[in-house]
């Protein structure tokens, strides 16, 4: 029996009320490259649309099951963006339910990827509903030939450029891809040799309506969604590698909640998610398709040191998230005050001169007394670092101590102030934190010096 259409003005504990969320369908047009992801919140239908580049695509029979599995992956992971609007207790899969393993993996991704959202909205992710699993196992991943070539997701910042340059140094000829139409990323892509693919993504228009009606809002695991989309793109465009640029620092929790559970703003950039995705792809999509991070062994400081030598990109890149909203940039390259801006500035500074950094950012951020508080947050002296894509507190602390010992930087007001706050705190050296290490899934031939 159909439920009555909800009154979108109705609130539950100050939020939009809904009883069920349905994964309705996903429809892929091989001729146009159009993917529609269809969901239903009670009786409100929500359709997200993506346009993948390079269409029309050949419909190869040996790839049919792999593409179906990749479409399921995109549909289920992207769905959390819409389920979170009301967090209903009932999850429904109309036609293609996950099997037991997929259901557990989907639920784990949702709980960890929405942990920050839950914290900010005073919800308990432990109470999120389980994904109902079909006891029948989904088809195993088919094996077929994929072209041996790499696709690098470009985000406009230093990390993806370092990853791309490393592949070139190791004799690869990678292509690049962006999700969304950010002009700055397009500009970077236009200067890279090889193909630069652009995926258009349009969030369901109805989401704005339910947001006005009191939908819950907050951080979602965007990189997990992008990883699923690029898994599909690799199949239809024929790549056997998607080389992300997620660093070692992304696996560190942003904070611990009062029950001892980790809340990681960067969960979907973490090694834990990378392993979950690799297991999923190997089981259901393709045994030889690799979606991994080329920078997994490196902390942000090591990446900044490497990027400081890549002069050709210094006048173009931006790591400020206000540049990369789906509906367009909020600033021109750098806002100069968000956690991303101040963290990147701080970690580049030990490897560059003040005048060089000022040319990149348009100002000397470490000379601004009004930013002492913003920089201090990066040190996590209260035990918490910002909910942002920033590195470890130890990296920020090591950068401050290194700058305090450099004649060109030691008299900057932010450096002086933060150096005093670190008195008596043991901090690892810059060199120690720049050494590669930790678990990774980088192919053997891409490790080590070129």
C-alpha positions as CSV (number, residue, x, y, z in Angstrom):
1,X,0.0,0.0,0.0
2,X,1.4,3.4,-1.0
3,X,2.2,5.8,1.7
4,X,0.6,9.3,1.5
5,X,2.7,12.0,0.1
6,X,4.5,13.8,3.0
7,X,3.9,17.4,3.9
8,X,7.3,18.9,3.3
9,X,6.7,21.5,5.9
10,X,6.3,18.8,8.5
11,X,9.2,18.6,11.0
12,X,10.4,15.9,13.3
13,X,12.6,17.3,16.1
14,X,13.0,20.4,14.0
15,X,13.9,18.4,10.9
16,X,12.1,17.1,7.8
17,X,10.1,13.9,8.5
18,X,10.1,10.8,6.3
19,X,9.5,7.2,6.9
20,X,11.3,5.4,4.0
21,X,14.0,5.9,1.5
22,X,13.9,3.9,-1.7
23,X,16.7,3.2,-4.2
24,X,14.4,3.2,-7.2
25,X,16.5,2.8,-10.3
26,X,19.6,3.8,-12.2
27,X,19.4,4.2,-16.0
28,X,22.4,4.5,-18.2
29,X,22.3,5.6,-21.8
30,X,25.3,4.2,-23.7
31,X,24.7,6.5,-26.7
32,X,24.6,9.7,-24.7
33,X,26.7,8.8,-21.7
34,X,23.8,9.9,-19.4
35,X,23.3,8.3,-16.1
36,X,20.2,9.0,-14.0
37,X,20.2,8.0,-10.4
38,X,16.6,7.8,-9.1
39,X,15.6,7.8,-5.4
40,X,12.4,8.3,-3.5
41,X,12.0,9.9,0.0
42,X,8.6,8.7,0.9
43,X,6.7,9.7,-2.3
44,X,9.1,12.5,-3.3
45,X,11.2,11.4,-6.3
46,X,14.7,12.7,-6.5
47,X,16.8,12.2,-9.7
48,X,20.5,13.0,-9.9
49,X,21.9,13.2,-13.5
50,X,25.5,12.6,-14.7
51,X,26.8,13.1,-18.2
52,X,29.9,11.0,-18.8
53,X,32.3,12.0,-21.6
54,X,33.4,10.0,-24.7
55,X,29.9,8.7,-25.6
56,X,28.6,6.8,-27.5
57,X,30.1,3.7,-25.9
58,X,30.3,0.2,-27.3
59,X,28.1,-2.2,-25.5
60,X,30.5,-5.2,-25.2
61,X,28.7,-8.3,-24.0
62,X,31.8,-9.4,-21.9
63,X,31.6,-6.1,-19.9
64,X,27.9,-6.1,-19.3
65,X,28.0,-7.6,-15.8
66,X,30.9,-5.4,-14.8
67,X,29.1,-2.2,-15.9
68,X,25.9,-3.3,-14.1
69,X,27.9,-3.8,-10.9
70,X,29.6,-0.4,-11.3
71,X,26.2,1.2,-11.8
72,X,25.0,-0.4,-8.6
73,X,28.0,0.9,-6.7
74,X,27.4,4.5,-7.9
75,X,23.6,4.3,-7.2
76,X,24.1,3.0,-3.6
77,X,27.0,5.2,-2.6
78,X,25.5,8.4,-4.1
79,X,22.2,7.7,-2.4
80,X,23.5,8.8,1.0
81,X,23.4,12.4,-0.1
82,X,19.6,12.1,-0.3
83,X,18.9,9.7,2.5
84,X,20.5,12.1,5.0
85,X,17.9,14.7,4.3
86,X,15.6,13.0,6.8
87,X,17.4,9.8,7.9
88,X,14.4,7.6,7.7
89,X,14.6,4.2,9.4
90,X,13.5,2.1,6.4
91,X,15.6,1.5,3.4
92,X,14.1,-0.1,0.3
93,X,15.7,-1.4,-2.9
94,X,13.1,-1.6,-5.6
95,X,14.8,-3.9,-8.2
96,X,18.5,-4.6,-7.5
97,X,19.2,-5.1,-3.8
98,X,22.8,-5.6,-2.6
99,X,23.9,-9.0,-1.5
100,X,24.9,-9.5,2.1
101,X,28.6,-8.4,1.6
102,X,27.5,-5.3,-0.4
103,X,24.9,-4.4,2.2
104,X,27.5,-4.5,5.0
105,X,30.0,-2.5,2.9
106,X,27.4,0.1,2.0
107,X,26.3,0.5,5.6
108,X,29.9,0.8,6.8
109,X,30.6,3.5,4.2
110,X,27.4,5.4,5.1
111,X,28.1,5.3,8.9
112,X,31.7,6.4,8.6
113,X,31.2,8.8,5.6
114,X,28.3,10.5,7.5
115,X,30.0,10.5,10.9
116,X,30.7,14.2,10.8
117,X,27.2,14.9,9.5
118,X,25.8,12.9,12.4
119,X,28.1,14.7,14.9
120,X,27.0,18.1,13.7
121,X,23.3,17.2,13.7
122,X,23.5,15.4,17.1
123,X,22.7,12.0,15.7
124,X,24.1,8.6,16.6
125,X,25.5,6.9,13.5
126,X,25.2,3.6,15.3
127,X,21.4,4.0,14.9
128,X,21.6,4.4,11.2
129,X,19.5,1.6,9.5
130,X,21.2,-1.4,8.2
131,X,21.2,-2.0,4.4
132,X,18.9,-5.0,3.7
133,X,20.9,-7.6,1.9
134,X,19.8,-10.3,-0.5
135,X,20.9,-13.7,0.7
136,X,21.8,-14.6,-2.9
137,X,25.3,-13.6,-3.8
138,X,25.7,-11.1,-6.7
139,X,27.5,-12.3,-9.8
140,X,31.3,-12.5,-9.4
141,X,33.5,-10.0,-11.3
142,X,34.0,-10.9,-14.9
143,X,37.5,-10.9,-16.3
144,X,38.3,-9.2,-19.6
145,X,41.1,-7.1,-21.1
146,X,41.3,-3.5,-20.1
147,X,43.8,-1.1,-21.7
148,X,46.9,-0.6,-19.5
149,X,46.7,3.1,-18.9
150,X,46.0,5.5,-16.1
151,X,43.3,8.1,-15.3
152,X,44.2,10.8,-12.8
153,X,41.3,12.7,-11.1
154,X,42.1,16.4,-11.0
155,X,40.9,18.5,-8.1
156,X,42.7,21.7,-8.9
157,X,45.1,21.5,-6.0
158,X,48.7,20.5,-5.4
159,X,48.1,16.8,-4.6
160,X,46.6,15.8,-7.9
161,X,49.3,17.7,-9.8
162,X,52.0,15.9,-7.8
163,X,50.4,12.6,-8.6
164,X,50.1,13.4,-12.3
165,X,53.8,14.5,-12.4
166,X,54.9,11.3,-10.7
167,X,53.2,9.2,-13.2
168,X,54.9,11.1,-16.0
169,X,58.3,10.7,-14.3
170,X,57.7,7.0,-14.2
171,X,57.2,6.8,-18.0
172,X,53.4,6.8,-18.0
173,X,51.2,9.0,-20.2
174,X,48.2,9.5,-18.0
175,X,44.9,11.2,-18.9
176,X,43.1,13.4,-16.5
177,X,39.4,13.8,-15.4
178,X,37.3,16.2,-13.4
179,X,33.8,15.8,-11.9
180,X,31.9,19.1,-12.2
181,X,32.8,22.0,-14.4
182,X,35.1,24.1,-12.2
183,X,36.8,26.6,-14.6
184,X,40.1,26.4,-12.7
185,X,40.3,22.6,-13.1
186,X,39.4,22.9,-16.8
187,X,42.2,25.4,-17.2
188,X,44.7,23.0,-15.6
189,X,43.4,20.1,-17.7
190,X,43.9,22.1,-20.8
191,X,47.6,22.5,-20.0
192,X,48.1,18.8,-19.5
193,X,49.2,16.6,-22.4
194,X,46.7,13.8,-23.1
195,X,43.0,13.7,-22.8
196,X,41.2,15.7,-20.1
197,X,37.7,14.3,-19.5
198,X,34.9,16.3,-17.8
199,X,32.0,14.6,-16.1
200,X,28.9,16.8,-15.5
201,X,27.0,16.1,-12.3
202,X,23.7,17.7,-11.5
203,X,22.3,17.1,-8.0
204,X,18.5,16.3,-7.9
205,X,16.6,19.7,-8.1
206,X,14.2,18.5,-5.5
207,X,17.0,18.5,-2.9
208,X,16.8,22.3,-2.7
209,X,13.1,22.1,-2.0
210,X,13.5,19.7,0.9
211,X,16.4,21.7,2.3
212,X,14.0,24.7,2.5
213,X,11.5,22.4,4.3
214,X,14.0,21.5,7.0
215,X,16.1,18.7,5.6
216,X,19.2,17.7,7.6
217,X,22.3,18.9,5.9
218,X,26.1,18.4,6.3
219,X,29.2,16.7,5.0
220,X,28.9,13.7,2.7
221,X,31.6,11.3,1.5
222,X,32.2,13.1,-1.8
223,X,35.4,11.2,-2.7
224,X,33.6,7.9,-2.2
225,X,30.9,9.0,-4.7
226,X,33.5,10.2,-7.1
227,X,35.5,7.0,-6.8
228,X,32.4,5.0,-7.7
229,X,31.7,7.3,-10.7
230,X,35.3,6.9,-12.0
231,X,35.1,3.1,-11.6
232,X,32.3,3.2,-14.1
233,X,34.1,5.7,-16.4
234,X,37.2,3.4,-16.4
235,X,35.1,0.6,-17.7
236,X,33.5,2.5,-20.5
237,X,36.6,4.4,-21.6
238,X,38.9,1.5,-21.1
239,X,41.4,2.3,-18.3
240,X,42.8,-0.3,-15.9
241,X,43.9,2.3,-13.3
242,X,42.4,5.3,-11.6
243,X,45.2,7.0,-9.6
244,X,43.9,9.3,-6.9
245,X,46.1,11.7,-4.9
246,X,44.9,10.9,-1.3
247,X,47.7,11.3,1.2
248,X,48.6,9.3,4.3
249,X,47.3,12.1,6.6
250,X,43.7,11.5,5.3
251,X,43.5,8.4,7.4
252,X,43.8,10.3,10.7
253,X,40.5,11.1,12.5
254,X,39.5,14.7,12.8
255,X,38.3,14.0,16.4
256,X,37.0,11.2,18.7
257,X,33.4,11.4,19.9
258,X,32.3,10.9,23.5
259,X,31.9,7.2,22.8
260,X,35.4,6.8,21.6
261,X,34.5,6.5,17.9
262,X,36.5,8.2,15.2
263,X,35.0,11.0,13.1
264,X,37.1,11.6,10.0
265,X,36.2,14.4,7.7
266,X,38.3,12.7,5.1
267,X,37.0,9.1,5.6
268,X,36.4,8.6,1.9
269,X,40.0,9.6,1.2
270,X,41.3,7.3,3.9
271,X,43.1,4.0,3.4
272,X,40.2,2.2,5.1
273,X,37.8,3.3,2.3
274,X,40.4,2.6,-0.4
275,X,40.6,-1.0,0.9
276,X,36.8,-1.4,1.0
277,X,36.5,-0.1,-2.5
278,X,39.3,-2.3,-3.8
279,X,37.6,-5.4,-2.2
280,X,34.3,-4.4,-3.8
281,X,35.8,-3.8,-7.3
282,X,37.7,-7.1,-7.1
283,X,34.6,-9.1,-6.1
284,X,32.0,-7.6,-8.4
285,X,33.5,-5.3,-11.1
286,X,36.8,-6.5,-12.4
287,X,39.7,-8.3,-10.8
288,X,42.4,-6.2,-12.4
289,X,40.9,-2.7,-12.2
290,X,42.9,-0.7,-9.7
291,X,41.5,2.4,-8.0
292,X,44.1,3.6,-5.6
293,X,46.0,6.6,-4.2
294,X,49.5,7.2,-5.7
295,X,50.3,9.5,-2.7
296,X,49.2,7.1,0.1
297,X,52.6,6.8,1.6
298,X,53.2,10.5,1.9
299,X,52.0,13.1,4.5
300,X,51.0,16.6,3.4
301,X,54.5,18.0,4.3
302,X,56.2,15.6,1.8
303,X,53.7,16.5,-0.9
304,X,54.2,20.2,-0.3
305,X,58.0,19.8,-0.5
306,X,57.6,18.0,-3.8
307,X,55.1,20.6,-5.1
308,X,57.4,23.5,-4.1
309,X,59.7,22.4,-7.0
310,X,56.8,22.3,-9.6
311,X,57.1,26.0,-10.5
312,X,54.9,25.6,-13.7
313,X,51.8,25.1,-11.5
314,X,52.4,27.7,-8.8
315,X,50.5,30.4,-10.6
316,X,47.5,28.3,-11.4
317,X,46.6,25.7,-8.6
318,X,44.2,26.3,-5.8
319,X,43.4,24.2,-2.7
320,X,40.7,26.5,-1.4
321,X,37.4,24.5,-1.4
322,X,35.5,27.7,-2.0
323,X,36.7,27.4,-5.6
324,X,35.0,24.1,-6.2
325,X,31.2,24.2,-5.4
326,X,29.0,22.4,-7.9
327,X,27.2,25.7,-8.6
328,X,30.4,27.7,-9.2
329,X,33.4,29.2,-7.4
330,X,32.9,31.5,-4.4
331,X,36.4,33.1,-4.7
332,X,39.2,33.7,-7.2
333,X,41.7,31.0,-6.3
334,X,42.2,31.7,-2.6
335,X,40.0,33.1,0.2
336,X,43.0,33.4,2.4
337,X,41.3,32.5,5.7
338,X,39.7,29.0,5.5
339,X,41.5,26.0,7.1
340,X,42.6,24.7,3.7
341,X,44.2,28.0,2.7
342,X,46.1,28.5,5.9
343,X,47.2,24.8,6.1
344,X,48.6,24.7,2.6
345,X,50.3,28.1,3.2
346,X,51.8,26.8,6.4
347,X,53.1,23.5,5.0
348,X,54.5,25.1,1.8
349,X,56.3,27.8,3.8
350,X,59.3,25.7,5.1
351,X,60.2,25.0,1.5
352,X,59.6,28.4,-0.1
353,X,60.5,32.0,0.4
354,X,57.9,34.6,1.7
355,X,57.9,36.5,-1.6
356,X,57.2,33.3,-3.5
357,X,54.2,32.3,-1.4
358,X,52.9,35.8,-1.4
359,X,52.8,35.8,-5.2
360,X,50.8,32.5,-5.1
361,X,48.3,33.6,-2.5
362,X,48.2,37.3,-3.2
363,X,49.3,38.1,0.4
364,X,51.5,36.9,3.2
365,X,49.2,34.9,5.5
366,X,51.8,34.3,8.2
367,X,52.2,38.1,8.6
368,X,48.5,38.6,9.4
369,X,47.8,38.8,13.2
370,X,44.1,38.3,12.6
371,X,44.8,34.8,11.3
372,X,46.7,33.6,14.4
373,X,43.5,31.8,15.6
374,X,43.0,30.1,12.3
375,X,46.6,28.8,12.1
376,X,46.4,27.8,15.8
377,X,43.4,25.5,15.1
378,X,45.7,23.4,12.9
379,X,48.0,22.6,15.8
380,X,45.0,20.9,17.6
381,X,46.3,22.0,21.0
382,X,42.7,21.2,22.3
383,X,42.9,17.8,20.8
384,X,40.7,18.5,17.7
385,X,41.7,19.6,14.2
386,X,39.2,21.4,11.9
387,X,36.6,19.4,10.0
388,X,38.4,20.0,6.7
389,X,40.8,18.3,4.3
390,X,43.9,19.2,6.3
391,X,46.9,17.2,7.4
392,X,47.9,16.0,10.8
393,X,48.4,18.4,13.7
394,X,52.0,17.1,14.1
395,X,52.7,18.3,10.5
396,X,51.4,21.8,11.3
397,X,53.5,21.9,14.5
398,X,56.6,20.7,12.8
399,X,56.1,23.4,10.1
400,X,55.9,26.1,12.8
401,X,59.1,24.9,14.5
402,X,60.9,24.7,11.2
403,X,59.8,28.3,10.3
404,X,60.9,29.6,13.7
405,X,64.4,28.5,12.8
406,X,64.5,30.2,9.4
407,X,65.6,33.7,9.2
408,X,63.1,34.7,6.5
409,X,60.2,33.4,8.5
410,X,61.0,33.6,12.2
411,X,59.8,37.2,12.7
412,X,56.4,36.7,11.1
413,X,53.7,37.4,13.7
414,X,51.9,34.0,13.3
415,X,55.2,32.1,13.5
416,X,56.3,33.9,16.7
417,X,52.9,33.4,18.4
418,X,52.5,29.8,17.5
419,X,56.1,28.9,18.4
420,X,55.5,30.2,21.9
421,X,52.4,28.1,22.2
422,X,54.4,25.0,21.3
423,X,56.9,25.5,24.1
424,X,57.4,22.3,26.0
425,X,55.6,20.1,23.4
426,X,57.6,17.4,21.8
427,X,57.2,17.6,18.0
428,X,58.7,15.3,15.4
429,X,61.2,16.9,12.9
430,X,60.2,18.0,9.5
431,X,62.4,15.4,7.9
432,X,60.9,12.6,10.0
433,X,57.4,13.5,8.8
434,X,58.5,13.8,5.2
435,X,59.6,10.1,5.1
436,X,57.2,7.8,3.2
437,X,55.6,4.9,5.0
438,X,52.5,3.2,6.0
439,X,50.1,0.8,4.2
440,X,49.3,1.4,0.6
441,X,48.0,-0.2,-2.6
442,X,50.4,1.4,-5.1
443,X,51.4,-0.9,-7.9
444,X,55.0,-2.1,-7.4
445,X,56.2,-0.5,-10.7
446,X,55.0,2.9,-9.5
447,X,57.0,2.9,-6.3
448,X,60.4,4.4,-5.7
449,X,62.5,6.8,-7.8
450,X,61.8,7.1,-11.5
